[in-house]
């Protein structure tokens, strides 16, 4: 693993979804394990204090399937 994003912990919606097998590993590898590079979730949190819903992917898109599963 490379540079893990500082927000990738037990409170992370992405980590929880990935640990439950609900999220493709590519999201974690490309964003969370890449220091959060290019991650819209990280950017909005750090710049605006906005916590993205658990079903918003690192690129900012909404995963409708994940939204339904996280209910």
Secondary structure, DSSP 4 states (H G I P E B T S, - for coil): -----TT-STT-HHHHHHHTT-S-HHHHHHTGGGTTTT-HHHHHHHHH-----TTB-TTS-B-HHHHHHT-
